[in-house]
């Protein structure tokens, strides 16, 4: 989503690089579930990727036939939101193909270090990416808690994300 906002800039020198270790860009743990019962906790009308176009996702849902205009509040499956984000990213990739302003790297980031010109991100394959700045959008921790129980105290080591499946 941040890439879409950044690439609204007409600056031809702006470059955005997305680095993702998961198989699909943009889904993260929250939207990678395939179970239709796993729905968003916000109505479609409040989930637009664009702050300046708050009904963007709701319109997308209607245009693709996933909801009807008269059905009332619609809580979309998380997998549907992932599809929406993928479509946005696919559109960005296509739009920026000739400009070279967007680069996708399917790899794990191991470290980030400041440099005189900005930052350097070291990747698991031994290469690195340099840039003026970096945004860390890490999502949720995917590791299950060592002592996963029925009740977890927030903020403790056992407070980890649940397997979406």
C-alpha positions in Angstrom: 0.0 0.0 0.0 2.8 2.4 0.8 4.4 1.6 -2.6 1.2 2.7 -4.3 1.1 6.0 -2.4 4.8 6.7 -3.1 4.5 5.9 -6.8 1.8 8.5 -7.2 4.7 11.0 -7.2 5.5 12.2 -10.7 9.2 12.3 -9.7 11.0 10.1 -12.3 14.0 9.6 -10.0 11.9 8.0 -7.3 12.6 4.3 -6.9 10.7 1.8 -4.7 12.0 -1.7 -3.9 9.8 -4.2 -2.2 11.6 -7.1 -0.5 9.4 -10.1 0.6 10.5 -13.5 1.9 7.0 -15.0 1.6 5.8 -16.5 -1.7 3.3 -13.7 -2.5 3.9 -10.0 -2.1 1.5 -8.0 0.0 -0.4 -10.7 1.8 1.6 -11.2 4.9 0.2 -13.5 7.6 -3.0 -11.5 8.0 -4.3 -12.0 4.5 -2.7 -15.3 3.4 -5.4 -17.5 4.9 -7.5 -19.4 2.4 -10.4 -20.0 4.7 -13.4 -17.9 3.8 -14.6 -17.8 7.4 -11.5 -15.7 8.2 -13.0 -12.3 7.6 -11.7 -8.8 8.0 -12.6 -7.1 11.3 -13.5 -3.9 9.5 -16.3 -3.5 6.9 -15.2 -3.3 3.3 -16.2 0.4 3.3 -13.4 1.1 5.7 -10.6 -1.0 4.1 -9.5 1.1 1.1 -5.8 1.0 0.3 -6.1 4.7 -0.5 -6.8 7.3 2.2 -7.8 9.8 -0.5 -10.3 7.3 -1.9 -12.0 5.7 1.1 -14.5 3.6 -0.9 -11.9 2.1 -3.3 -12.1 -1.4 -1.8 -15.9 -1.3 -1.4 -16.3 -0.4 -5.0 -13.8 -3.1 -6.1 -15.8 -5.7 -4.1 -19.1 -4.6 -5.8 -17.5 -4.3 -9.3 -16.1 -7.9 -9.0 -19.5 -9.2 -7.8 -18.4 -10.3 -4.3 -21.2 -8.3 -2.7 -24.5 -6.6 -3.7 -25.1 -2.9 -3.2 -28.2 -3.5 -1.0 -26.9 -6.3 1.2 -25.7 -4.1 4.0 -22.3 -4.1 5.8 -19.9 -6.6 4.1 -17.0 -8.1 6.0 -14.8 -9.5 3.3 -12.8 -12.7 3.6 -9.1 -11.9 4.3 -8.2 -13.9 1.1 -10.4 -11.5 -0.9 -8.5 -8.5 0.5 -5.3 -10.3 -0.4 -6.6 -10.6 -4.0 -7.4 -6.8 -4.0 -3.9 -6.0 -2.8 -2.4 -8.3 -5.4 -4.4 -6.6 -8.1 -3.2 -3.2 -7.0 0.4 -4.4 -7.0 0.0 -6.1 -10.4 -1.4 -2.8 -11.8 1.6 -0.9 -10.3 4.1 -3.4 -11.7 2.5 -3.0 -15.2 2.3 0.8 -14.9 5.9 1.1 -13.8 7.4 -1.5 -16.1 8.9 1.0 -18.5 9.9 3.5 -15.9 11.8 1.0 -13.7 10.6 2.8 -10.6 9.3 -0.4 -8.9 11.4 -3.4 -8.2 10.2 -6.6 -6.5 12.8 -8.8 -4.8 11.6 -12.3 -3.5 14.2 -12.8 -0.8 14.6 -12.6 3.0 16.2 -9.4 4.5 18.8 -10.3 7.1 19.9 -6.9 8.2 19.8 -3.2 7.6 22.6 -0.8 8.2 23.0 3.0 7.9 25.4 4.2 5.2 26.6 7.7 4.3 24.1 7.9 1.5 21.2 6.1 3.3 20.8 2.4 4.1 22.0 -1.0 3.0 19.8 -4.1 3.3 21.6 -7.4 3.2 19.6 -10.3 1.8 19.8 -14.0 2.5 21.2 -14.8 -0.9 24.3 -12.7 -0.1 23.4 -9.7 -2.2 22.4 -6.3 -0.8 20.2 -3.4 -1.8 21.1 0.2 -1.1 18.7 3.1 -0.9 18.2 6.5 0.6 15.8 5.2 3.2 14.0 2.1 4.2 10.5 1.3 5.6 10.3 -1.8 7.8 6.9 -3.4 7.3 7.5 -6.6 9.2 3.9 -7.7 9.9 3.3 -10.3 12.6 5.8 -12.7 14.0 5.2 -16.1 12.4 6.8 -18.2 15.1 4.5 -20.0 17.5 5.0 -19.2 21.2 7.2 -21.7 23.1 4.5 -22.1 25.8 1.3 -21.5 23.9 -1.5 -21.9 26.3 -5.2 -21.1 26.5 -4.5 -17.7 27.9 -1.6 -15.5 27.1 -0.5 -12.3 28.8 -0.1 -9.6 26.2 3.5 -8.3 25.8 5.1 -11.5 27.1 7.3 -13.9 25.2 4.3 -16.2 24.7 2.3 -13.4 23.0 2.8 -14.5 19.4 0.6 -14.7 16.3 -1.7 -17.7 15.8 -1.4 -19.9 12.7 -4.2 -18.6 10.4 -5.1 -22.1 9.4 
